[in-house]
Amino acid sequence: MALRARKCEHLQVVSKIKKPKSQECNECIKTGDSWVHLRTCQDCGITLCCDSSPNKHASKHSTSHGHPVIISAEPNEKWMWCYVHQQISRY
């Protein structure tokens, strides 16, 4: 029997999903860069570009602000990611 990994405490405490307020990365807009996908921080609600994007603004935001959980801001995707524990969870 395989053991299941326990969901990290950061994912467990997200009780209300902060939906994206925009469909663009404001940091990329400032520098004239483009992005691949968008992620929304579950602490402050900012929407930034993913790690597949050249600037990786969402993960930089997580590191610099201590905000561990993001959701996909892509339509029809319903998952959260914890940068600290590198775990995913569906919602």
Secondary structure, 3 states (H helix, E strand, C coil): CCCCCCCCHHHHCCCCCCCCCCCCCHHHHHHCCCCCCEEEECCCCCEEECCCCCCCHHHHHHHHHCCCEEEECCCCCCEEEECCCCEEEEC
